Amino acid sequence: MSDTGTTGTRPIIRVQNLKKRFGDHLVLKNISFDLYPRDAVTIIGSSGSGKSTLLRCINHLETPTAGAVLYHNEEIKPDIHSVNAFRSHVGMVFQSFNLFDNMTVLENCMAGVLYVQHKSREYAKEISLKYLQKVGMDPYINAKPRQLSGGMKQRVAIARALVMEPEVLLFDEPTSALDPEMVGEVLDVMKQLVSDGLTMIVVTHEMAFARDVSTRTIFMDDGYIAEEGTPDQIFNHPQNKRTQDFLSRFRNG
């Protein structure tokens, strides 16, 4: 595997021979891939194929059984100092929002800047307003999460991740908990982030997003990377039989 991509840049994150076992069940089987600056990598596949576990292992919410995750060629060790330093540069957006119910929208966004980055309250408010405006949620800064729709909560969760100004953002099924009419408003925000050049990995069931927006698509099957390539290669010219079978449902849907 080359150290540099097509533009001569070095990978931000390298996943090398990653394995994850839960009891007797091997969920991830020798996963390897690189993430380069401005990549928007989508990970697709059936439920239970290991997609979310892979994302959680990259962010060390789950400790890999074997293999390594490297950030700028430095291996992330499973100690709290290494993991927290990594997470300060690599944010994550969850399917279940994970907002603090007792805080306003603005307070939710300010919390990480104040208590993790230890920046001033003035700066925290300024940068929070900047990113809440970016996701279209600045009119709701004084609302509590219970007053918001699912799509609005997810946009706040994205803003909360962005205020930390991460180098990479990980999305774990960001639209799966939403009603169908709310999916579009979240995907629109994510499309804008891709066009802004934010580097990201997105685990998703939204095939049209993967096909039309990502720079690279990974198809996972039974804990393996069955196929990887550009969206055109994966969606229009899949080589693997499992990829063909999986995408036939999308094309015929």
C-alpha positions as CSV (number, residue, x, y, z in Angstrom):
1,M,0.0,0.0,0.0
2,S,1.5,3.3,-1.0
3,D,2.3,6.1,1.5
4,T,0.9,8.7,-0.8
5,G,-2.3,9.2,-2.8
6,T,-2.8,10.3,-6.3
7,T,-2.1,14.0,-5.3
8,G,1.1,13.0,-3.5
9,T,-0.5,13.7,-0.1
10,R,-0.1,11.3,2.8
11,P,-3.0,9.6,4.5
12,I,-4.6,11.2,7.6
13,I,-5.8,7.9,8.9
14,R,-4.5,4.4,8.1
15,V,-6.5,1.4,9.1
16,Q,-4.2,-1.6,9.1
17,N,-5.3,-5.3,9.4
18,L,-8.0,-4.4,11.8
19,K,-9.8,-7.2,13.6
20,K,-12.6,-7.1,16.2
21,R,-13.9,-10.1,18.1
22,F,-16.9,-10.2,20.5
23,G,-16.6,-13.5,22.3
24,D,-16.4,-16.2,19.7
25,H,-17.7,-13.9,16.9
26,L,-15.2,-12.2,14.7
27,V,-17.0,-9.1,13.5
28,L,-14.1,-7.4,11.6
29,K,-11.7,-9.5,9.6
30,N,-8.5,-7.9,8.5
31,I,-9.8,-4.5,7.4
32,S,-7.3,-2.1,5.8
33,F,-7.8,1.2,4.0
34,D,-6.4,4.7,3.9
35,L,-8.2,8.1,4.3
36,Y,-6.6,11.0,2.5
37,P,-7.3,14.8,2.9
38,R,-10.6,15.8,1.3
39,D,-11.8,12.2,1.0
40,A,-15.5,11.5,1.6
41,V,-15.5,7.8,2.0
42,T,-18.9,6.0,2.3
43,I,-19.1,2.6,3.8
44,I,-22.1,0.6,2.7
45,G,-23.3,-3.0,3.2
46,S,-26.0,-5.1,4.8
47,S,-26.9,-4.7,8.5
48,G,-24.5,-6.8,10.5
49,S,-21.7,-6.6,8.0
50,G,-19.5,-4.7,10.5
51,K,-19.8,-1.1,9.3
52,S,-20.6,0.6,12.6
53,T,-18.2,-1.6,14.5
54,L,-15.4,-0.5,12.1
55,L,-16.2,3.2,12.7
56,R,-16.3,2.6,16.5
57,C,-12.9,0.8,16.4
58,I,-11.4,3.7,14.4
59,N,-12.5,6.1,17.1
60,H,-11.6,3.6,19.8
61,L,-15.1,3.5,21.2
62,E,-14.4,-0.2,20.8
63,T,-10.8,-1.4,21.3
64,P,-9.6,-3.4,18.2
65,T,-8.7,-7.0,18.9
66,A,-5.8,-6.9,16.5
67,G,-4.3,-4.5,13.9
68,A,-3.8,-0.7,14.2
69,V,-5.3,2.7,13.5
70,L,-2.7,5.3,12.6
71,Y,-3.2,9.1,12.7
72,H,-0.5,10.8,10.6
73,N,1.5,7.6,10.8
74,E,1.3,7.5,14.6
75,E,-0.4,4.5,16.0
76,I,-3.4,5.2,18.3
77,K,-2.7,3.4,21.6
78,P,-5.7,2.3,23.7
79,D,-4.7,4.5,26.6
80,I,-6.9,7.4,27.5
81,H,-4.3,10.1,26.7
82,S,-3.7,8.8,23.2
83,V,-7.4,8.3,22.5
84,N,-8.5,11.7,23.8
85,A,-5.7,13.4,21.7
86,F,-7.0,11.5,18.6
87,R,-10.6,12.4,19.3
88,S,-9.7,16.1,19.6
89,H,-8.9,15.9,15.9
90,V,-11.4,13.3,14.7
91,G,-15.0,14.0,15.6
92,M,-18.0,11.7,15.5
93,V,-21.7,12.1,14.7
94,F,-24.0,9.4,16.0
95,Q,-27.3,8.1,14.7
96,S,-29.0,8.9,18.1
97,F,-27.8,12.5,18.3
98,N,-26.5,12.2,21.9
99,L,-27.4,15.8,22.8
100,F,-27.6,17.0,26.4
101,D,-31.3,17.3,27.2
102,N,-30.8,19.8,30.0
103,M,-28.8,22.2,27.8
104,T,-30.0,24.6,25.1
105,V,-28.8,24.2,21.5
106,L,-26.2,26.8,22.0
107,E,-25.0,25.3,25.3
108,N,-24.7,21.9,23.6
109,C,-22.4,23.3,21.0
110,M,-20.3,25.3,23.4
111,A,-19.7,22.5,25.9
112,G,-16.9,20.7,24.1
113,V,-15.1,24.0,23.3
114,L,-15.3,25.1,27.0
115,Y,-14.6,21.8,28.8
116,V,-12.5,19.8,26.4
117,Q,-10.6,22.6,24.5
118,H,-10.7,25.0,27.5
119,K,-11.3,28.0,25.3
120,S,-13.0,31.2,26.5
121,R,-16.7,31.5,26.8
122,E,-16.7,34.3,24.2
123,Y,-14.8,32.2,21.7
124,A,-17.0,29.2,22.4
125,K,-20.2,31.2,21.7
126,E,-18.7,32.8,18.6
127,I,-17.7,29.6,17.0
128,S,-20.9,27.8,18.0
129,L,-23.0,30.5,16.4
130,K,-20.9,30.2,13.2
131,Y,-21.5,26.5,12.8
132,L,-25.1,26.6,13.9
133,Q,-25.7,29.2,11.2
134,K,-23.9,26.9,8.7
135,V,-26.3,24.0,9.4
136,G,-29.4,26.4,9.5
137,M,-30.0,26.0,13.3
138,D,-29.0,29.5,14.5
139,P,-32.7,30.6,15.0
140,Y,-33.1,27.8,17.6
141,I,-30.1,28.6,19.9
142,N,-32.3,28.9,23.0
143,A,-34.4,25.7,22.3
144,K,-33.9,22.5,24.3
145,P,-33.5,19.2,22.3
146,R,-37.0,18.1,23.3
147,Q,-38.4,21.0,21.3
148,L,-36.7,19.9,18.1
149,S,-37.5,17.4,15.3
150,G,-35.1,14.6,14.7
151,G,-33.6,16.3,11.7
152,M,-33.0,19.5,13.7
153,K,-31.4,17.5,16.5
154,Q,-29.0,15.8,14.0
155,R,-28.1,19.2,12.5
156,V,-27.3,20.5,16.0
157,A,-25.2,17.3,16.6
158,I,-23.3,18.0,13.4
159,A,-22.7,21.6,14.4
160,R,-21.5,20.4,17.8
161,A,-18.9,18.2,16.1
162,L,-17.8,21.0,13.7
163,V,-17.2,23.6,16.5
164,M,-14.2,21.4,17.6
165,E,-12.9,22.1,14.0
166,P,-11.9,18.4,13.5
167,E,-9.6,17.3,10.7
168,V,-11.9,14.3,10.1
169,L,-15.5,13.7,10.9
170,L,-17.0,10.2,11.3
171,F,-20.7,9.7,10.7
172,D,-22.4,6.6,12.0
173,E,-25.7,6.1,10.1
174,P,-26.6,9.8,10.7
175,T,-30.0,9.5,9.0
176,S,-31.2,6.1,10.2
177,A,-33.1,7.4,13.2
178,L,-34.9,10.1,11.2
179,D,-38.4,10.1,9.6
180,P,-38.1,10.0,5.8
181,E,-39.0,13.6,5.3
182,M,-36.2,14.7,7.6
183,V,-33.4,12.8,5.9
184,G,-33.0,15.3,3.1
185,E,-32.2,18.2,5.4
186,V,-29.4,16.3,7.1
187,L,-28.0,15.0,3.8
188,D,-28.0,18.5,2.4
189,V,-25.8,19.7,5.3
190,M,-23.4,16.8,4.7
191,K,-23.3,17.5,0.9
192,Q,-22.2,21.0,1.7
193,L,-19.5,19.8,4.0
194,V,-18.2,17.5,1.3
195,S,-18.1,20.4,-1.2
196,D,-16.3,22.5,1.5
197,G,-13.6,19.8,1.5
198,L,-14.1,18.3,4.9
199,T,-12.5,14.9,5.2
200,M,-15.1,12.3,6.4
201,I,-16.1,8.7,6.7
202,V,-19.8,8.0,6.5
203,V,-21.5,4.7,7.3
204,T,-24.8,4.9,5.5
205,H,-27.8,3.2,4.0
206,E,-28.4,6.2,1.8
207,M,-27.2,4.7,-1.5
208,A,-27.9,7.8,-3.6
209,F,-25.7,9.9,-1.2
210,A,-22.9,7.3,-1.5
211,R,-23.2,7.2,-5.3
212,D,-23.5,10.9,-5.9
213,V,-21.5,12.6,-3.2
214,S,-18.7,10.4,-2.0
215,T,-15.2,10.3,-3.4
216,R,-14.7,6.6,-2.6
217,T,-17.1,3.8,-1.6
218,I,-16.3,0.7,0.5
219,F,-18.7,-2.3,0.4
220,M,-18.5,-4.4,3.5
221,D,-19.8,-8.0,3.6
222,D,-19.5,-10.3,6.6
223,G,-16.7,-8.4,8.3
224,Y,-14.6,-8.0,5.2
225,I,-14.1,-5.2,2.7
226,A,-15.5,-7.1,-0.3
227,E,-15.0,-4.2,-2.8
228,E,-13.6,-0.7,-2.8
229,G,-13.5,2.0,-5.5
230,T,-14.9,5.2,-6.9
231,P,-18.7,5.5,-6.7
232,D,-18.8,4.9,-10.5
233,Q,-16.8,1.7,-10.1
234,I,-18.9,0.3,-7.2
235,F,-22.4,1.4,-8.4
236,N,-22.0,1.0,-12.2
237,H,-19.3,-1.7,-12.6
238,P,-19.2,-3.8,-9.4
239,Q,-16.9,-6.8,-9.8
240,N,-17.8,-8.7,-6.6
241,K,-20.9,-11.0,-6.8
242,R,-22.0,-9.9,-3.3
243,T,-21.7,-6.2,-4.3
244,Q,-23.8,-6.9,-7.4
245,D,-26.5,-8.7,-5.4
246,F,-26.6,-5.9,-2.7
247,L,-26.8,-3.1,-5.2
248,S,-29.4,-4.8,-7.4
249,R,-31.9,-4.1,-4.7
250,F,-31.0,-0.4,-4.8
251,R,-31.1,-0.2,-8.6
252,N,-34.4,-2.1,-8.8
253,G,-36.0,-0.3,-5.8
